[in-house]
Each structure stands twice: as C-alpha cells, then as structure tokens.
Amino acid sequence: MSKNDKDKLVDTVMGEAVLSLLDSDDDVSFDALIGQLQVSLSAETNGERQEAYRTAISGGHNFRAQ
C-alpha cells in the first residue's frame, strides 16, 4: 500500500468514526472521536485498517495536545 493509499485509509476511518458519532447523536469532540476510533480499532481484524486507526488516534492526540 502506497503512502497516499495509507493517508486515504486514515481519512476514511476518521470519516467513518465521525459518521458513527453523528448517527448515534453523540457530541462530536476530539475525545469522542478518539474514543470511537479506539472502539472501532478493537473490533477491526484487517491489519491495514488497524494501522490506519492507530495513525488516526495518534493524530487526534497530537492535534489536541497543540
């Protein structure tokens, strides 16, 4: 998988997490997004998607820490 494909997959899993929050009527915040990404990661079996979730979670933590 190329770097560009990895970036797209990270964007995809982040988008899916946001949509999940919106569908459940939960507040959308960095904490909620990171929490949803962690829930999704724990259920994921595909290695590439697991890595995308980890990258998205790390990015969320880094952005929030700024």
Secondary structure, DSSP 8 states (H G I E B T S, - for coil): --HHHHHHHHHHHHHHHHHHHHHTT----HHHHHHHHHHHHHH---HHHHHHHHHHHHHHHHHHH-
